[in-house]
Amino acid sequence: MTLYHLPGCPYCARAIAKIDELELRDQVEFIAVPRPHEERAELAEITGGPVGVPTLVCRACKSEHVISDDDDAIIAHLEEKFKK
């Protein structure tokens, strides 16, 4: 999995806290994105346009699953897929 995040973003912090709670940190690559939206070309390529954070790219699903700019949806996805 890959989590695109912005340091200091409270929504990103919520997603990271859930990753830590589920003990998934060793399974996640964390990529800090630049603050200016126009400098988030890699993220725009992945999401097809939106460059909001946090964005989770989950390869643990049957097919690659992208959840962009929605910490609640990311948390729900992580709980559904990885809660012990």
C-alpha positions as CSV (number, residue, x, y, z in Angstrom):
1,M,0.0,0.0,0.0
2,T,1.0,3.6,-0.5
3,L,-0.3,6.6,1.4
4,Y,0.2,10.0,-0.1
5,H,0.1,12.6,2.6
6,L,1.0,16.1,3.6
7,P,2.9,16.6,6.8
8,G,0.8,18.5,9.3
9,C,-2.5,17.6,7.6
10,P,-5.0,16.5,10.3
11,Y,-6.9,14.3,7.8
12,C,-3.6,12.5,6.9
13,A,-2.8,12.2,10.6
14,R,-6.1,10.3,11.1
15,A,-5.3,7.8,8.3
16,I,-1.7,7.3,9.6
17,A,-3.1,6.8,13.2
18,K,-5.4,4.0,11.8
19,I,-2.4,2.4,10.0
20,D,-0.5,2.5,13.3
21,E,-3.5,1.1,15.2
22,L,-3.8,-1.8,12.8
23,E,0.0,-2.4,12.9
24,L,0.4,-1.9,9.2
25,R,3.2,0.6,9.1
26,D,5.7,-2.0,7.7
27,Q,3.2,-2.6,4.8
28,V,2.8,1.0,3.8
29,E,5.0,3.2,1.8
30,F,4.5,6.8,2.9
31,I,5.0,9.6,0.3
32,A,4.9,13.2,1.4
33,V,3.4,15.4,-1.3
34,P,4.3,19.1,-2.0
35,R,1.9,21.7,-0.5
36,P,1.1,23.3,-3.9
37,H,-1.5,21.3,-5.7
38,E,0.1,22.1,-9.1
39,E,3.2,20.2,-8.0
40,R,1.4,16.9,-7.3
41,A,1.8,15.5,-10.8
42,E,2.4,11.9,-9.6
43,L,-0.7,12.0,-7.5
44,A,-2.8,13.4,-10.4
45,E,-1.6,10.5,-12.6
46,I,-2.7,8.0,-10.0
47,T,-6.1,9.5,-9.2
48,G,-6.9,10.7,-12.7
49,G,-7.1,14.3,-11.6
50,P,-7.9,15.0,-8.0
51,V,-4.8,15.7,-5.9
52,G,-6.2,15.9,-2.4
53,V,-4.7,14.1,0.5
54,P,-4.7,11.6,2.1
55,T,-4.8,9.3,-0.8
56,L,-4.4,5.5,-0.3
57,V,-3.4,3.2,-3.1
58,C,-4.1,-0.3,-1.9
59,R,-2.6,-3.2,-3.8
60,A,-3.9,-5.7,-1.2
61,C,-7.2,-5.9,-2.9
62,K,-8.0,-8.0,-6.0
63,S,-7.2,-5.0,-8.1
64,E,-5.5,-1.8,-7.3
65,H,-7.9,0.3,-5.2
66,V,-7.4,4.1,-4.9
67,I,-9.2,6.2,-2.3
68,S,-8.5,9.9,-2.7
69,D,-9.0,12.9,-0.4
70,D,-11.3,11.0,2.0
71,D,-9.8,10.0,5.4
72,D,-13.1,8.5,6.5
73,A,-13.2,6.2,3.5
74,I,-9.5,5.3,3.9
75,I,-10.1,4.4,7.6
76,A,-13.2,2.3,6.7
77,H,-11.3,0.5,4.0
78,L,-8.4,-0.3,6.3
79,E,-10.7,-1.5,9.0
80,E,-12.6,-3.7,6.6
81,K,-9.5,-5.3,5.0
82,F,-7.2,-5.5,8.0
83,K,-9.0,-5.4,11.3
84,K,-7.9,-8.4,13.4
